[in-house]
């Protein structure tokens, strides 16, 4: 070889050595490092192949990476493979590099050897204080001894670089482990710091996400059969009605119902149909690449685990027997941590979370916990001379609570209503038109048939004029044809027949026009609205001004005529939410429930009546929302100068109930509907 070629080869080797040195300072994983390291070693030595062997269990070498390794050495249990492994084991035990000629070895089973036709260049891979493995290079055997010793020196130097990478990798692992344990310690301290359910939930999700290293952690608490999302990492408050939170709650509910953990990483074909449906809907909303749902079970005592052993399978079986508190949801949206990294971190978060949440829920469910908490925060109340006062106040509070639960009282349901005469009729417009005159005033007495309002309709007048003109024209033509029929002697048969046909046609038209005129005149008569009954006109305070010159349509209400001299009744609007109690009282005491009421104009005296009719339809009325109309029969003599539409407040007697239920039944029903249901 000439000098230029030798120099180029040296430059290539120096470049490869520099790459190995740079690679040994990088933070790559073991698989990538050994592949790049071995490829550059083989290239620098122009070798046939090579392999990286790492020390495994029992100090036995295990293959980590190879280039052109003989199939005989890869076959487990073969004689060549056993001899070769004994040779590698000898290098691991002695820590000495070796050059092993081809097809060489000692006598006996314990002796190792080189069963290949290549020169083996072996160098130990030293870590911090022990041999971590062996680097093996397969070289052609025809090189001079000096060159072979050069191969060995080169490999020893490269193994030193690899050893530095191993040391730095271990330091990083120790540092990461130390950081992880520090985070775990901080997480354990914070998650057990409070017994408030909400504070505990927010600590679990926010500190748990930091410890796991994922994108989002959520916590759902089981309430009845459903799971409600209580906290999501990175959010101070959550909107429970949002699509994302609702879908996440459905996923947690379905998974908790199965009692098994869910690990979703993109494929949901093997999941139960109900879980798959809920999960697909949630992934469409959240765009998560990985979703892990773990049911949180109430932790057991250590003594419970001892009789059945402590391996994971038996503990898992015992978990199934314990109540489920909720679910821990871990998501990866942008990160992609492997499962072997996630599992130990999630297990750590799971164990602390389930115990902290269980303690918080047990504390929250203690009877009268707000009262005990308030007493506990005020030690002054239970010390010295204040103790008798505290006991007295506590006794009074207890007596009040017992009275609320045990003392019976009347169960009355309140409703607003109006006083109305029994005999009353609404007056409607029977035709379209414009109001030209209001013939009555508010509170005016009228008789049946008295005119109330007069309308005008220009289109109807034009139609009447047009019809009258057509009638006159038809009548004149008929008179002409009658005269012609009288002089029929001067006409031939064809003319007589024509006159007769036209006469019949015009006669029919005249009858139709007369019928049309009757209908038009009937509409004209309806342009004046008459009172249907004897009574008094009920108008709003500005109705006379608003009606005049106003266009109206058929069916529009104009006013009400009521007879205040007759019987009166009470019209109540009972909120629909109270109708269940009303119907129970009707079933128990009959339809004529007693009613007590006071009017807005006279609140000093209570009047009485009985339920006359309960309507089955619901109407939306003002701020009360859906209401049911109830008619109450009353005594007219109880009223002093009543006015139609007077506002009243009434109470329906629905039997008796405990004092607390009679006062707070709506609050109790709200809790049953919105919290317990």
Secondary structure in CASP SS format (residue, H / E / C, confidence):
PFRMAT SS
TARGET T0000
AUTHOR 0000-0000-0000
METHOD secondary structure of the structure
MODEL  1
X C 1.00
X C 1.00
X H 1.00
X H 1.00
X H 1.00
X H 1.00
X H 1.00
X H 1.00
X H 1.00
X H 1.00
X H 1.00
X H 1.00
X H 1.00
X H 1.00
X H 1.00
X H 1.00
X H 1.00
X H 1.00
X H 1.00
X H 1.00
X H 1.00
X H 1.00
X H 1.00
X H 1.00
X C 1.00
X C 1.00
X C 1.00
X C 1.00
X C 1.00
X H 1.00
X H 1.00
X H 1.00
X H 1.00
X H 1.00
X H 1.00
X H 1.00
X H 1.00
X H 1.00
X H 1.00
X H 1.00
X H 1.00
X H 1.00
X H 1.00
X H 1.00
X H 1.00
X C 1.00
X C 1.00
X C 1.00
X E 1.00
X E 1.00
X E 1.00
X E 1.00
X E 1.00
X E 1.00
X E 1.00
X C 1.00
X H 1.00
X H 1.00
X H 1.00
X C 1.00
X E 1.00
X E 1.00
X E 1.00
X E 1.00
X E 1.00
X E 1.00
X E 1.00
X C 1.00
X C 1.00
X C 1.00
X H 1.00
X H 1.00
X H 1.00
X H 1.00
X C 1.00
X C 1.00
X C 1.00
X C 1.00
X H 1.00
X H 1.00
X H 1.00
X H 1.00
X H 1.00
X H 1.00
X H 1.00
X H 1.00
X H 1.00
X H 1.00
X H 1.00
X H 1.00
X H 1.00
X H 1.00
X H 1.00
X H 1.00
X C 1.00
X C 1.00
X C 1.00
X E 1.00
X E 1.00
X E 1.00
X C 1.00
X C 1.00
X C 1.00
X E 1.00
X E 1.00
X C 1.00
X C 1.00
X C 1.00
X C 1.00
X C 1.00
X C 1.00
X C 1.00
X E 1.00
X E 1.00
X C 1.00
X C 1.00
X C 1.00
X C 1.00
X E 1.00
X E 1.00
X E 1.00
X E 1.00
X E 1.00
X E 1.00
X E 1.00
X E 1.00
X C 1.00
X C 1.00
X C 1.00
X C 1.00
X E 1.00
X E 1.00
X E 1.00
X E 1.00
X E 1.00
X E 1.00
X E 1.00
X E 1.00
X E 1.00
X C 1.00
X C 1.00
X C 1.00
X C 1.00
X C 1.00
X H 1.00
X H 1.00
X H 1.00
X H 1.00
X H 1.00
X H 1.00
X H 1.00
X H 1.00
X H 1.00
X H 1.00
X H 1.00
X H 1.00
X H 1.00
X H 1.00
X H 1.00
X H 1.00
X H 1.00
X H 1.00
X H 1.00
X H 1.00
X H 1.00
X H 1.00
X H 1.00
X H 1.00
X H 1.00
X H 1.00
X H 1.00
X H 1.00
X H 1.00
X H 1.00
X H 1.00
X H 1.00
X H 1.00
X H 1.00
X H 1.00
X H 1.00
X H 1.00
X H 1.00
X H 1.00
X H 1.00
X H 1.00
X H 1.00
X H 1.00
X H 1.00
X H 1.00
X H 1.00
X H 1.00
X C 1.00
X C 1.00
X C 1.00
X C 1.00
X C 1.00
X H 1.00
X H 1.00
X H 1.00
X H 1.00
X H 1.00
X H 1.00
X H 1.00
X H 1.00
X H 1.00
X H 1.00
X H 1.00
X H 1.00
X H 1.00
X H 1.00
X H 1.00
X H 1.00
X C 1.00
X C 1.00
X C 1.00
X E 1.00
X E 1.00
X E 1.00
X E 1.00
X E 1.00
X E 1.00
X E 1.00
X E 1.00
X C 1.00
X C 1.00
X E 1.00
X E 1.00
X E 1.00
X E 1.00
X E 1.00
X E 1.00
X E 1.00
X C 1.00
X C 1.00
X C 1.00
X C 1.00
X C 1.00
X C 1.00
X C 1.00
X C 1.00
X C 1.00
X C 1.00
X H 1.00
X H 1.00
X H 1.00
X H 1.00
X H 1.00
X H 1.00
X H 1.00
X H 1.00
X H 1.00
X H 1.00
X H 1.00
X H 1.00
X H 1.00
X H 1.00
X H 1.00
X H 1.00
X C 1.00
X C 1.00
X C 1.00
X E 1.00
X E 1.00
X E 1.00
X C 1.00
X C 1.00
X C 1.00
X C 1.00
X C 1.00
X C 1.00
X C 1.00
X C 1.00
X H 1.00
X H 1.00
X H 1.00
X H 1.00
X H 1.00
X H 1.00
X H 1.00
X H 1.00
X H 1.00
X H 1.00
X H 1.00
X H 1.00
X H 1.00
X H 1.00
X C 1.00
X C 1.00
X C 1.00
X E 1.00
X E 1.00
X E 1.00
X E 1.00
X E 1.00
X E 1.00
X E 1.00
X E 1.00
X C 1.00
X C 1.00
X C 1.00
X C 1.00
X H 1.00
X H 1.00
X H 1.00
X H 1.00
X H 1.00
X C 1.00
X C 1.00
X C 1.00
X C 1.00
X C 1.00
X H 1.00
X H 1.00
X H 1.00
X H 1.00
X H 1.00
X H 1.00
X H 1.00
X H 1.00
X H 1.00
X C 1.00
X C 1.00
X C 1.00
X E 1.00
X E 1.00
X E 1.00
X E 1.00
X E 1.00
X E 1.00
X E 1.00
X E 1.00
X E 1.00
X C 1.00
X C 1.00
X C 1.00
X C 1.00
X C 1.00
X C 1.00
X H 1.00
X H 1.00
X H 1.00
X H 1.00
X H 1.00
X H 1.00
X H 1.00
X H 1.00
X H 1.00
X H 1.00
X H 1.00
X H 1.00
X H 1.00
X H 1.00
X H 1.00
X H 1.00
X H 1.00
X H 1.00
X H 1.00
X H 1.00
X H 1.00
X H 1.00
X H 1.00
X H 1.00
X H 1.00
X H 1.00
X C 1.00
X C 1.00
X C 1.00
X C 1.00
X H 1.00
X H 1.00
X H 1.00
X H 1.00
X H 1.00
X H 1.00
X H 1.00
X H 1.00
X C 1.00
X C 1.00
X H 1.00
X H 1.00
X H 1.00
X H 1.00
X C 1.00
X C 1.00
X C 1.00
X H 1.00
X H 1.00
X H 1.00
X H 1.00
X H 1.00
X H 1.00
X H 1.00
X H 1.00
X H 1.00
X H 1.00
X H 1.00
X H 1.00
X H 1.00
X H 1.00
X H 1.00
X H 1.00
X H 1.00
X H 1.00
X H 1.00
X H 1.00
X H 1.00
X C 1.00
X E 1.00
X E 1.00
X E 1.00
X E 1.00
X E 1.00
X E 1.00
X E 1.00
X E 1.00
X E 1.00
X E 1.00
X E 1.00
X E 1.00
X E 1.00
X E 1.00
X C 1.00
X C 1.00
X E 1.00
X E 1.00
X E 1.00
X E 1.00
X E 1.00
X C 1.00
X C 1.00
X C 1.00
X C 1.00
X E 1.00
X E 1.00
X E 1.00
X E 1.00
X E 1.00
X E 1.00
X C 1.00
X C 1.00
X C 1.00
X C 1.00
X C 1.00
X C 1.00
X E 1.00
X E 1.00
X C 1.00
X C 1.00
X C 1.00
X C 1.00
X E 1.00
X E 1.00
X E 1.00
X E 1.00
X E 1.00
X E 1.00
X C 1.00
X H 1.00
X H 1.00
X H 1.00
X H 1.00
X H 1.00
X H 1.00
X H 1.00
X H 1.00
X H 1.00
X H 1.00
X H 1.00
X H 1.00
X H 1.00
X H 1.00
X H 1.00
X H 1.00
X H 1.00
X H 1.00
X H 1.00
X H 1.00
X H 1.00
X H 1.00
X H 1.00
X H 1.00
X H 1.00
X H 1.00
X H 1.00
X H 1.00
X H 1.00
X C 1.00
X H 1.00
X H 1.00
X H 1.00
X C 1.00
X C 1.00
X H 1.00
X H 1.00
X H 1.00
X H 1.00
X H 1.00
X H 1.00
X H 1.00
X H 1.00
X H 1.00
X H 1.00
X H 1.00
X H 1.00
X H 1.00
X H 1.00
X H 1.00
X H 1.00
X H 1.00
X H 1.00
X H 1.00
X H 1.00
X H 1.00
X H 1.00
X H 1.00
X H 1.00
X H 1.00
X H 1.00
X H 1.00
X H 1.00
X H 1.00
X H 1.00
X H 1.00
X H 1.00
X H 1.00
X C 1.00
X C 1.00
X E 1.00
X E 1.00
X E 1.00
X C 1.00
X C 1.00
X C 1.00
X C 1.00
X E 1.00
X E 1.00
X E 1.00
X E 1.00
X C 1.00
X C 1.00
X C 1.00
X C 1.00
X H 1.00
X H 1.00
X H 1.00
X H 1.00
X H 1.00
X C 1.00
X C 1.00
X C 1.00
X E 1.00
X E 1.00
X C 1.00
X C 1.00
X C 1.00
X C 1.00
X E 1.00
X E 1.00
X E 1.00
X E 1.00
X E 1.00
X E 1.00
X C 1.00
X C 1.00
X C 1.00
X C 1.00
X C 1.00
X E 1.00
X E 1.00
X E 1.00
X E 1.00
X E 1.00
X E 1.00
X E 1.00
X E 1.00
X H 1.00
X H 1.00
X H 1.00
X H 1.00
X H 1.00
X H 1.00
X H 1.00
X H 1.00
X H 1.00
X H 1.00
X H 1.00
X H 1.00
X H 1.00
X H 1.00
X C 1.00
X C 1.00
X C 1.00
X C 1.00
X E 1.00
X E 1.00
X E 1.00
X E 1.00
X E 1.00
X E 1.00
X C 1.00
X C 1.00
X E 1.00
X E 1.00
X E 1.00
X E 1.00
X E 1.00
X E 1.00
X E 1.00
X E 1.00
X E 1.00
X E 1.00
X E 1.00
X E 1.00
X E 1.00
X E 1.00
X E 1.00
X E 1.00
X E 1.00
X E 1.00
X E 1.00
X E 1.00
X H 1.00
X H 1.00
X H 1.00
X E 1.00
X E 1.00
X E 1.00
X E 1.00
X E 1.00
X E 1.00
X E 1.00
X E 1.00
X E 1.00
X E 1.00
X C 1.00
X H 1.00
X H 1.00
X H 1.00
X C 1.00
X C 1.00
X C 1.00
X C 1.00
X C 1.00
X C 1.00
X C 1.00
X C 1.00
X E 1.00
X E 1.00
X E 1.00
X E 1.00
X E 1.00
X E 1.00
X E 1.00
X E 1.00
X E 1.00
X E 1.00
X E 1.00
X E 1.00
X H 1.00
X H 1.00
X H 1.00
X H 1.00
X H 1.00
X H 1.00
X H 1.00
X H 1.00
X H 1.00
X H 1.00
X H 1.00
X H 1.00
X H 1.00
X H 1.00
X H 1.00
X H 1.00
X H 1.00
X H 1.00
X C 1.00
END
